[in-house]
Amino acid sequence: MKRVPEAQAVEGRGLVGDRHGKKKPDGKRQVLLLDEASLHALRMSPGELKENVVLAGVPLESLPAGQRLALGEHVVVELTGPCVPCSKLERIRPGLLKASWGQRGQLARVLRGGQVREGDGVRLLDVNPDAPRPINPKLP
């Protein structure tokens, strides 16, 4: 992952240049959001966990699927569920799979595209009452 000062979010696709939107348009894995507190708790630098956006002051892990967030002035995303840690994390650092359980961030889809810039504000919007509720897996 490469840190960039701004990115273009595309409705139903994700971020320009990221592979997830190309792979499954309208899928639930368009953007991976991670809160800054989790990043620090795991002693990781931005981008090391393959997240797309790092948010400060937002308790992502406590938000439900369907929660909508405004990123900056234009972009709106909807959380689709927690990102379940996978074995690829063990290649980054042994023990990271277990350590990141419950701190891996939330997946989201882009409802309204636009430019999002480093330092933009984040606002909690409404919760989609019709959003599917994912089953939260247990630590293996």
Wavefront OBJ file of the C-alpha trace (Angstrom):
o trace
v 0.000 0.000 0.000
v 1.167 3.467 -0.845
v 0.143 6.509 1.190
v -1.450 9.202 -0.955
v -2.679 12.675 0.019
v -5.976 12.190 -1.816
v -8.009 9.503 -3.552
v -10.983 9.333 -5.853
v -13.861 7.210 -4.559
v -16.182 5.771 -7.193
v -19.750 4.831 -6.346
v -20.215 1.069 -6.271
v -16.522 0.423 -7.002
v -14.208 1.718 -4.272
v -11.057 3.779 -4.657
v -9.419 4.395 -8.014
v -6.275 2.270 -8.248
v -7.362 -0.278 -5.635
v -7.999 -3.829 -6.825
v -11.161 -4.563 -4.809
v -13.513 -2.431 -6.923
v -12.226 -4.008 -10.118
v -12.626 -7.515 -8.793
v -16.264 -7.342 -7.636
v -18.154 -4.181 -8.571
v -20.954 -3.473 -6.093
v -19.337 -5.906 -3.634
v -18.995 -5.433 0.104
v -15.165 -5.175 0.082
v -14.753 -1.875 -1.778
v -12.914 0.008 0.980
v -11.196 -1.095 4.188
v -11.428 1.460 6.994
v -9.224 1.185 10.066
v -9.239 3.352 13.149
v -5.993 4.958 14.234
v -6.265 3.517 17.762
v -6.221 -0.055 16.403
v -3.231 0.742 14.217
v -1.298 2.035 17.236
v -2.409 -0.860 19.473
v -1.037 -3.309 16.896
v 2.194 -1.274 16.559
v 1.707 -0.927 12.805
v 2.279 1.950 10.413
v -0.399 3.220 8.013
v -0.724 0.879 5.035
v 0.909 -2.153 6.643
v -2.464 -3.804 7.286
v -3.577 -3.098 3.691
v -6.220 -0.634 4.846
v -7.423 2.053 2.447
v -8.381 4.757 4.950
v -7.257 5.414 8.530
v -9.757 7.300 10.689
v -9.030 9.159 13.912
v -11.566 9.416 16.725
v -14.076 6.944 15.277
v -14.635 3.688 17.209
v -15.089 1.597 14.066
v -15.291 -1.774 15.776
v -18.361 -0.671 17.750
v -20.318 0.528 14.704
v -22.925 -1.748 13.113
v -23.103 -2.920 9.532
v -25.213 -0.383 7.674
v -23.674 2.602 9.472
v -23.085 5.343 6.925
v -20.157 7.733 7.183
v -19.306 10.906 5.310
v -15.619 11.135 4.418
v -14.852 14.763 3.682
v -17.449 16.853 1.890
v -18.610 14.428 -0.797
v -17.843 10.761 -0.184
v -20.378 8.564 1.620
v -19.629 4.954 2.544
v -21.707 2.273 4.245
v -20.116 -0.277 6.545
v -20.730 -3.855 5.420
v -19.088 -5.633 8.343
v -15.832 -6.296 10.143
v -12.761 -7.328 8.194
v -11.917 -10.805 9.415
v -8.158 -11.281 9.837
v -6.666 -13.908 7.546
v -3.489 -15.974 7.485
v -1.785 -13.425 5.179
v -1.230 -11.309 8.295
v 1.175 -13.940 9.615
v 3.500 -13.087 6.706
v 3.587 -9.488 7.879
v 4.387 -10.426 11.473
v 4.050 -13.755 13.300
v 1.185 -13.543 15.795
v -0.532 -10.668 13.975
v -3.522 -12.814 12.992
v -4.489 -13.394 16.611
v -3.457 -9.915 17.780
v -5.584 -8.182 15.142
v -8.795 -10.065 15.946
v -11.453 -7.426 16.635
v -9.107 -4.648 15.489
v -8.875 -5.310 11.741
v -11.268 -2.535 10.761
v -14.498 -2.469 8.820
v -15.259 -3.118 5.181
v -17.440 -0.618 3.365
v -18.994 0.113 0.028
v -19.046 3.521 -1.647
v -22.545 5.010 -1.880
v -21.457 8.420 -3.200
v -18.135 9.027 -4.862
v -15.837 12.022 -4.926
v -12.448 13.190 -3.698
v -11.326 12.303 -0.203
v -8.193 13.939 1.163
v -5.854 13.236 4.027
v -7.069 15.259 7.001
v -10.711 15.400 5.845
v -13.303 15.147 8.573
v -15.499 12.109 9.169
v -19.145 12.324 10.188
v -21.466 9.568 11.327
v -24.670 9.635 9.307
v -27.679 7.338 9.559
v -27.774 3.544 9.775
v -29.318 1.632 6.884
v -32.041 -0.434 8.608
v -32.127 -2.872 5.679
v -28.391 -3.629 5.701
v -27.546 -7.318 6.081
v -26.166 -8.115 9.527
v -23.015 -10.219 9.186
v -22.260 -13.091 11.493
v -19.217 -12.169 13.565
v -16.812 -15.093 13.417
v -14.975 -16.291 16.497
v -11.206 -16.443 16.835
v -9.977 -19.799 15.476
l 1 2 3 4 5 6 7 8 9 10 11 12 13 14 15 16 17 18 19 20 21 22 23 24 25 26 27 28 29 30 31 32 33 34 35 36 37 38 39 40 41 42 43 44 45 46 47 48 49 50 51 52 53 54 55 56 57 58 59 60 61 62 63 64 65 66 67 68 69 70 71 72 73 74 75 76 77 78 79 80 81 82 83 84 85 86 87 88 89 90 91 92 93 94 95 96 97 98 99 100 101 102 103 104 105 106 107 108 109 110 111 112 113 114 115 116 117 118 119 120 121 122 123 124 125 126 127 128 129 130 131 132 133 134 135 136 137 138 139 140
